[in-house]
Amino acid sequence: MKLFQYFLGQKPIIFIMFIINLLGTAYGYYWYRYQLEETPAHFYIFVPDSPTASLFFLIVLLAFLFKRNLPVIEALAIVTLFKYGIWAVIMNLLVLAVNGTLPWEGYMLIASHFGMAVQGLLYSPYYRFKSWHLIVAAIWTLHNDVIDYVFGMMPRYSVLMDYINEIGYMTFWLSLISLGIAYYLVVKNQSKQLELA
């Protein structure tokens, strides 16, 4: 496992991950284009959850290419990548359960978002954030939940709107789980971290 993690820290691999995430982030914002057209301007930043998570990671990877760490962005990246990656997987599986079918885009979203969640965890040995950085990420993440489920800015899955209260409740706990994972993998394991090659 340490050899694999060392491999992830090599510049050519980081660059490939950067390109993959650049394309995924661009597509993610494009995917939200219709919802953003109907969104009040002051909520723009809170609507495209998944592409914003991958944008955080994109910034982290860019810093890694220059052997730099950006602790607050790293905390935001690992928490939101895991949270929204797993959230999208759950949502698409719920669509499948309700409809009995899922278009090919749904399976693509399941695979890509699961990968999104995993990549944030795989790079955890290279993060350098501390508890206060994670608190900043917690404020952002939980505030986003309020914007999504109190002000109705959540990503839209029309067939699931009858379950929006349950989804909001699940999302709150997914936020806490994501913060707990980030704490365990990074803050608690500071002494085990690797150096970028």
N, C-alpha and C positions, 0 to 999 in steps of 0.2 A: 504493500500500500504506500509506503514512504517513497518507493521508486516511482510509482505512478504520480504521486503528488509532486515529486521533484520534476518529473516530465512536464506537468502542467505549468510549471514555473519558467519553462524555457521560452525565450522571446518568440521563436517561430510559432509555437503553439498559442501563446498569448495573442499574437497577431492574427492567427486563423480564427480564434475565438472572437476577437474584436470585429473582424469582417462579418462573421456569422451573426453576431449580435447587432451590428450596424444594419444589416439587411432586415433582420427580424424586428428591430425597433421601428424602422421606416415603414414596414408593412403594418405593424401594429397601429401606428398613428393613422395610416391610411384606412385601416379597418374601422376606426372610430369616426371617420369623416362625417357620416350621416348624423350620428348622435351629437357630435360637436356643433353641427349646423343649427341644432335646436337648443343648445346649451347656453345659458347666460355667460357672458365673458368672464365674470368673476369666479366661475366654477370650472373653467377650462382645465386648469392644472390638475383637478381632482378626478376628471372623468376617465381619461385613458390609463387605467391602473397598470395593466401589464406592460405596455410599451414604456411607461415612465419607470417601472421597475428595471426593465432591461436597459434603459438609458442610464440609470444609476450605475449599473454594472459596466456599461460601455465606458463611462468616465473612469471607473476603477481600473479597467483593463488598459486604458490609455495611460493612466498614471503608472501602472505596472511596467509598461513598455519603457518608461523612463526611470524605473526603479524607485518610484515614489509611492507613498501611501497617503490616502485621503480618508482618515478614519470615520468621519461622519457619513461620507458617501458610501463607504464600505458597509457600515451598519445599516444604512437605508437599503443598500443593494441586497444583502443576504436576507433581511427580513421580508422585503417586498417581493423579491424573486420567489422565495419559498411560498409566501402567503398567496400571491396571485397565481403562481404556477399551479399549486394544488387546488386553489379555488376554481380555476378554469377547468381543470380535470373533473372536479366534482360536478360543476354546472353542466358540462356536456354529458356526463354519465346520467345526470338527472333528466336531461332532455331525452336521452335514449330510453330511460325508464318510463317517462310520461308518454312519449310518442310511439315507442316501440321501434323506431328507426332513427338513424342519425345520418345526415349527409356526409360526404367524404370530407368536407371542410371541418366537420366536428371531430372526426378522427385525427385530422391533421393538427387541430388545436389541442387535442388531448396529448399527442406525442410531443408537440413543440413546447407546450407549457409544462409538461412533466420534465422535459429536458431543461427548461428554464429554472425550475425549482432545484434540480440536481446540481446544475453548474454552480449556482451560488454557494451550495454546501461544499462542493469539491475544492473550491478556492479558499475555504475558511482558514487553512493553516497560514495563508499569506496576509490575512487581515490584521490590522493593528489597532482596532478600536477598543476603547475602555467603556466602563459602565456609563459614564455621562454621555458618550456618543450614542450608546444604545438607548438612553433615555430620550434623546432628541429623535431617534428613529421611532420610538414608541409613541411620542406625541404626534408625529406626522401620521403614523399608521392608524392610530385610534381616532385622530381627528378626521382622517379620510373616511373611516367607517361612519362617523356621524354625518359627514357631507353626503355619503352614498345613501344611507338608509333613513336619515331624518329629512334631508332635502331632496331625496329621490334622484340622485345622480349616479346610481349604480349602473354597471354595464347591463344592457337590456337583453334578456332572454324571455321573449313574450310568453312562451308557453309555461314559464315558471312563475309568472307574476302572482298567481294565487298563493304561492308559498313564500312570498317576499319577507314576511316576518320571521319565518323559520330560517330563511337564508341569511337574513341580517344577524340573527342570533348565532348561527353557525360561523359567520364571518368574524364576529367579535372574538369567539373562542379560537378561531384559526389565527387571528392576529396575536393573541397571547401565546399560543403554541409556537408561532414563528419567532417571537421575541425570546421565548425560553430556549429554543434551539440555538439562536444566535448567541445568547449568553453562555450556554454550555460549551459550544464549539469554539468560541473565540475568547470571551472574557475569562472564563474559568480555565482555559487551556493556553494562556499566554506563553508559558515557558516552552511549549511544544511546537511553536510556530517555525516555519521554514523561511529562508531568505530567497528572494527572487534572483534568478540566474542572470 
